[in-house]
Amino acid sequence: EYVHGRSLRDVIGTAKQKGLKIPPRIAARLASQALQGLHFAHELTDERGKPLGILHRDVSPENLLVSFS
């Protein structure tokens, strides 16, 4: 799925360049949404209810996308 936005690494880098910090409320929201996405993928099943066994082994700021919306 295409996400119109930037990686979390880019967001953090831009904030750092401007002397800004990500507010704790926003950081908590980003972490919560990332965990919700991981949970969804880990719990995904096929049409018969058999777990698909999806694991994401590279959760990093480069792989977390922050949409402009």
C-alpha positions as CSV (number, residue, x, y, z in Angstrom):
1,E,0.0,0.0,0.0
2,Y,1.3,3.4,-0.9
3,V,1.6,5.9,1.9
4,H,1.9,9.5,1.0
5,G,4.4,10.7,3.6
6,R,7.9,10.2,4.9
7,S,9.8,7.6,6.9
8,L,10.0,8.1,10.6
9,R,13.8,8.4,10.2
10,D,13.2,11.4,7.8
11,V,10.7,13.0,10.2
12,I,13.1,12.7,13.1
13,G,16.1,14.0,11.1
14,T,14.2,17.0,9.9
15,A,13.0,17.8,13.4
16,K,16.6,17.5,14.7
17,Q,17.9,19.8,11.9
18,K,15.4,22.4,13.0
19,G,16.2,22.0,16.7
20,L,12.8,20.5,17.4
21,K,11.8,17.4,19.4
22,I,8.9,15.1,18.6
23,P,6.3,15.8,21.4
24,P,5.8,12.7,23.7
25,R,2.1,12.6,22.7
26,I,2.9,12.3,19.0
27,A,5.7,9.8,19.7
28,A,3.3,7.6,21.7
29,R,0.7,7.8,19.0
30,L,3.3,6.7,16.3
31,A,4.4,3.8,18.5
32,S,0.8,2.8,19.2
33,Q,-0.1,2.8,15.5
34,A,3.1,0.8,14.6
35,L,2.2,-1.8,17.2
36,Q,-1.3,-2.0,16.0
37,G,0.0,-2.7,12.5
38,L,2.3,-5.4,13.7
39,H,-0.4,-7.0,15.7
40,F,-2.7,-7.1,12.7
41,A,-0.1,-8.7,10.5
42,H,0.8,-11.3,13.2
43,E,-2.8,-12.2,13.8
44,L,-3.7,-12.4,10.0
45,T,-5.3,-15.7,8.9
46,D,-6.3,-17.2,5.6
47,E,-10.0,-17.8,4.6
48,R,-10.1,-21.0,6.7
49,G,-8.8,-19.2,9.8
50,K,-5.3,-20.7,9.6
51,P,-2.6,-18.3,10.8
52,L,-0.4,-17.0,8.0
53,G,2.6,-16.7,10.3
54,I,3.6,-13.3,9.1
55,L,6.5,-11.7,11.1
56,H,8.2,-8.4,10.5
57,R,11.8,-8.7,11.4
58,D,13.0,-5.2,10.6
59,V,10.9,-2.7,12.6
60,S,13.0,0.5,12.4
61,P,12.5,4.2,11.8
62,E,13.4,3.6,8.1
63,N,10.5,1.2,7.7
64,L,7.8,3.1,9.6
65,L,6.0,5.5,7.4
66,V,4.3,8.7,8.6
67,S,1.6,9.9,6.3
68,F,1.1,13.6,5.6
69,S,-2.6,13.2,6.5
